[in-house]
Amino acid sequence: MNDFVQGFIKGAKETPKGFFTPAIALWRLLVGVSESLTKEKVR
């Protein structure tokens, strides 16, 4: 488990943008969907 954490940190330092872009895209998708579902629909 310690090797995994060290590898994760090393990968994050080497390629920060490419490493976190998928996570950020998924987060934005979830936020957008949840906002659209909770937003009042105006007719």
C-alpha positions in Angstrom: 0.0 0.0 0.0 2.9 2.4 0.8 4.3 1.8 -2.8 0.9 2.8 -4.2 0.9 6.1 -2.3 4.4 6.9 -3.3 3.7 6.0 -7.0 0.5 8.2 -6.9 2.4 11.1 -5.5 5.2 10.7 -8.1 2.7 10.5 -10.9 0.9 13.6 -9.6 4.1 15.6 -9.5 5.3 14.5 -13.0 2.0 15.1 -14.9 -0.3 17.2 -12.8 -2.6 18.4 -15.6 -2.9 15.1 -17.4 -3.2 13.3 -14.1 -6.1 15.3 -12.7 -8.0 16.3 -15.8 -10.2 13.2 -15.9 -11.1 13.6 -12.2 -12.0 17.3 -12.7 -14.1 16.5 -15.8 -16.0 13.8 -13.9 -16.5 16.3 -11.0 -17.9 19.0 -13.3 -20.2 16.5 -15.0 -21.6 15.4 -11.6 -22.0 19.0 -10.4 -23.8 19.9 -13.7 -26.1 17.0 -13.6 -27.0 17.5 -9.9 -27.7 21.2 -10.5 -29.9 20.5 -13.5 -31.9 18.0 -11.4 -32.3 20.2 -8.4 -33.0 23.4 -10.4 -36.6 24.5 -10.6 -38.1 24.1 -14.1 -39.6 27.3 -15.5 -42.5 26.9 -17.9 
